[in-house]
Amino acid sequence: MRLSAAEEKGIRMAREAGLRWGITPYYASLMDPGDPSCPIRRQAIPSAEEFGEDGAGSPDPLGEEASSPVPGLIRLYADRVAWCVSDVCAMYCRHCYRRRFTGEVREGPAPAGTDPYQRAISYIARTREIRDVLVTGGDPFLLPDAAIETVLKRLRAIPHVEIVRFGTRTPVTMPQRITPRLCAMLRRYHPLWINTQFNHPREVTPRAQRACAMLADAGVPLGNQSVLLRGVNDGPGLIAELGKALVRIRVRPYYLFQCHLVSGTAHFRTPVEAGIEAVASMRGTTTGFAVPVFVVDTPYGKVPLNPETVVDRDADAVYLRAYDGRIWRETNPAPDRPGSAKRTPTGQWSEPMIRGRMKASSSSGARPRDRQK
Ligand SMILES: *Cc1c(COP(=O)(O)O)cnc(C)c1O
């Protein structure tokens, strides 16, 4: 293919900076060889833009290193933990927020006779609140089947681990990795969930569809975590089109992420209003479960940003904005906790009371530690 000047420079600069790049032949086959603004190219080929000024970016925008109780584990929530079991990927996304280590192969293979999983497994085993383990990386499906099975066996030996989920982009970037053998192994360790990352309808190919069908037929519910990326999928209707394409291949849109504030991704970032608008425009115009939740990932956890739908409240009703803009008055009892409801002098229920209640009902569960500054 013909590389643009920005791509050639990007590849050179990535090499100088020690920043890994790599693309599978399959993913490269989806590229438009004549169009440098191709959404597949923008996700995969380094660009000089990654090395420009980025005042807002940092190497570890979620402070994951600081929320890591043992190497490889990231614990932001009391009941679930992310476990990075691999630091390699099939394709190195140009928007990766873990680019500080992906592709680096920092430690090499574990020396013979040592156990690379011991510290993470023993932390999970002694931390009884953890009921959900998110196996991620890098890409965990870059491990051989036998290593994935070892991870699963050892997690399944811990009684309080109720569910295991994998975060893998292989159905999108290397669907050939999803083999009958892998699926036959996975199905012995249910309940298992998988989240992948389709970002553009052009990635929803017959080959990707086959990979997803094999996993779904093995009983694995599939979710999708997209990232909203300028010049990739922020065009009109693209997120809606992607949502519809995903439910056709049995993948349920889960999250749509605001692009992380990781160094070198300034050219991908969109205003949060773009994400709110993308999901708001889908509500009422397509299948409810084709609509992802738009979230900003922060060091304090994921924060969903929803279109405002409760527009007002009075003593016995809430006023709700429907998808088409019409306002519905829904009769609604007053809050019954004594002292929680305050009437303003005009007889209206006060705004801070409404906000306070919403906050109280959405923040459940204690944090593993107090993260307030
Ligand atoms: C995203 C994430 C999770 C999982 O969050 P869900 O909202 O349950 O999908 C868990 N741990 C960490 C560190 C995460 O970033």
The ligand as an SDF file (V2000), in Angstrom:
LIG
                    3D

 15 15  0  0  0  0  0  0  0  0999 V2000
  -13.4330   -1.4180   33.6320 C   0  0  0  0  0  0  0  0  0  0  0  0
  -12.8100   -2.0430   34.7960 C   0  0  0  0  0  0  0  0  0  0  0  0
  -13.4670   -3.0580   35.4860 C   0  0  0  0  0  0  0  0  0  0  0  0
  -14.8240   -3.5980   35.0770 C   0  0  0  0  0  0  0  0  0  0  0  0
  -15.8150   -2.6360   35.1430 O   0  0  0  0  0  0  0  0  0  0  0  0
  -17.3190   -3.0260   34.7410 P   0  0  0  0  0  0  0  0  0  0  0  0
  -18.0320   -1.7230   34.7970 O   0  0  0  0  0  0  0  0  0  0  0  0
  -17.7800   -4.0100   35.7730 O   0  0  0  0  0  0  0  0  0  0  0  0
  -17.2700   -3.6290   33.3810 O   0  0  0  0  0  0  0  0  0  0  0  0
  -12.8390   -3.5950   36.5740 C   0  0  0  0  0  0  0  0  0  0  0  0
  -11.6360   -3.1550   36.9840 N   0  0  0  0  0  0  0  0  0  0  0  0
  -10.9940   -2.1760   36.3490 C   0  0  0  0  0  0  0  0  0  0  0  0
   -9.6640   -1.7460   36.8570 C   0  0  0  0  0  0  0  0  0  0  0  0
  -11.5510   -1.5870   35.2270 C   0  0  0  0  0  0  0  0  0  0  0  0
  -10.8860   -0.6180   34.5780 O   0  0  0  0  0  0  0  0  0  0  0  0
  1  2  1  0
  2  3  1  0
  2 14  2  0
  3  4  1  0
  3 10  2  0
  4  5  1  0
  5  6  1  0
  6  7  2  0
  6  8  1  0
  6  9  1  0
 10 11  1  0
 11 12  2  0
 12 13  1  0
 12 14  1  0
 14 15  1  0
M  END
$$$$
